[in-house]
Amino acid sequence: MRNGSDEKMLNKNVEQKSEMTLKDMTGKLKDTTEKVAEVGGGAQEKINELLDNILAINQH
């Protein structure tokens, strides 16, 4: 059987890995946003919207 502290450590590790993945994805999206901004077009607004959504999820 697992004791409470082992479970807390496991949960914390899973959270850190999820957070890191989300930060990586957010970073890639920012890079993509910058590339799209160089090209121009209406996609910029949509990408900014998606980025805002990801950042909002990351803060919860």
C-alpha positions in Angstrom: 0.0 0.0 0.0 1.0 3.5 -0.7 1.2 6.0 2.1 0.0 9.6 1.7 3.4 11.2 1.1 4.2 8.8 -1.8 0.9 9.7 -3.4 1.6 13.4 -3.0 5.0 13.1 -4.5 3.6 11.2 -7.5 0.9 13.8 -8.0 3.4 16.6 -7.8 5.7 14.9 -10.4 2.7 14.4 -12.8 1.7 18.0 -12.4 5.3 19.2 -13.1 5.4 17.1 -16.2 2.0 18.4 -17.4 3.0 22.0 -16.7 6.3 21.6 -18.6 4.5 20.1 -21.6 2.0 23.0 -21.6 4.8 25.5 -21.3 6.6 23.9 -24.2 3.5 24.0 -26.3 2.9 27.6 -25.4 6.4 28.4 -26.4 6.0 26.7 -29.8 2.7 28.6 -30.3 4.4 31.9 -29.6 7.1 31.0 -32.2 4.4 30.2 -34.7 2.6 33.4 -33.9 5.7 35.4 -34.7 6.2 33.6 -38.0 2.6 34.2 -39.0 3.0 37.9 -38.0 5.9 38.2 -40.5 3.7 36.7 -43.2 0.6 38.6 -42.2 -3.1 37.7 -42.7 -6.2 37.1 -40.6 -4.7 34.0 -39.0 -2.8 36.2 -36.5 -6.0 37.0 -34.5 -7.0 33.4 -34.4 -3.6 32.3 -33.2 -3.6 35.0 -30.5 -7.0 33.7 -29.3 -5.7 30.2 -29.1 -2.6 31.4 -27.2 -4.8 33.2 -24.7 -6.9 30.0 -24.2 -3.8 27.9 -23.6 -2.4 30.5 -21.1 -5.7 30.6 -19.3 -5.7 26.8 -19.0 -2.1 26.9 -17.7 -3.0 29.3 -14.9 -5.8 27.0 -13.5 
